Amino acid sequence: MKPVQFAAFLLPLVVLAASVLRGAGQGSPSYLARQTGDIVELHDTKAQTTVSIKPSAGNVAFAMLVKGQNVLSFSGTSPEEFKGGLTGIPFVGPWANRLDEQAFYANGKKYAFDMQLGNVRGAIPIHGLGLASSNLWQVVEVKADARAAWVTSKLEFYRNPMWMKQFPFAHAVEMTYRLQDGVLEVKTKIANLSTEPMPVAIGYHPFFQLTDTPRNDWTISIGAKTHWLLASTKVPTGETEPIEKMFPDPNAVALKDHDLDDVFGDLARDPSGRATMTVRGTKSQQVDVMIGPNYRSVVIWAPNPAPSAQAGRGGGQPRNFVCFEPMAGITDSMNLAQKGLYKELQSIAPNGTWEESFWVRPKGF
């Protein structure tokens, strides 16, 4: 389904929500949350915003329509056929991005993967165990009130023997999408049900886009102070540099000049503890991604094929998205911590919980 067709598919939902909630009172936002089949829709009629989530396909939010324009880059053919994966706002765990070997370390012990199971692949395993396409997410609550609309879903990791074989820390993940005042909050809560501390290396891989200008007209702002140097495998070496060495002005990085797949840390926080990443075009549209303090790192992925590829000689066209990926720790954080090269690895005590949010704030749509 083309982007225009996809927007046309969802736009009537906004109109319907407006008609349903017309009597909610002038001057105040009106919200609706509902589940139709296996798709959940959150509506903010004052902001003319609709968020669509498919719990049965990795609990991925695949659309955030603002006045009919999708803030999220969605690679699926249609909502009905969508199977989850790396598109929209996918959750990746129990580790995000890459590991430097077919094993991870926790509490001083090495846990080698059973490569025969097929749910971990490659010499450099990436993006966990396929949770972004799992059909095991269970909807706990779909609700709206006078202030917001939200859906909460839960994934009981410990019930899946194939997952527990690879990552033997019993835990459950609870995710809440909350739409309020035109801003989408993605809140994650992890409960450690095991008898040992559980390392936290999860993250998200959201794809953002602007629809009024192409990628070559986009500028990004990076709310970080440190750039992690990477080996050829895209795994951090343990060395860092000030972000200004890579970008003289991190608040005005022209995407046309860069092919990004980079790890940033030491995030620049506001008084509330949030760091902000922004993409803006040359017209009116802008997307801010605000990241809470328990996300210690951000990966920015914005691939830009070489001119030969753009001309059709190297394959592919420029991809019109930018990924601001909130991560609990840098890429390979569990293994780098074991080597003494990373000091910010978080863990959850037995029977304890970890939680954090990030927020998506569109402007100018």
Buried (B, 14 or more C-beta within 10 A) or exposed (E): BEBEEBBEBBBEBBEBBBEBBEEBEEEEBBBBBBEEEBBBBBBBBBBBBBBBBBBBBBBBBBBBBBEBBBBBBBEBEEBEEBBBBBBBBBBBBBBBBBBBBBBBBBEEEEBEBEBEBEBBEEEBBBBBBBBBBBEBBEBBEBBBEEEBBBBBBBBBBBEBEEBBBBBEBBBBBBBBBBBBEBBBBBBBBBBBBBEBBBBBBBBBBBBBBBBEBBBEBBBBBBBBBBBBEBEEBBBBEBEBEEBEEBBEEBEEBEBEEBEBBBBBBBBBBEEEEBBBBBBBBEEEBBBBBBBBEBBBBBBBBBBBBEEEBEEEEEEEEBBBBBBBBBBBBBBBBBBBBBEEBBEBBBBBEEEEEBBBBBBBBBEEB
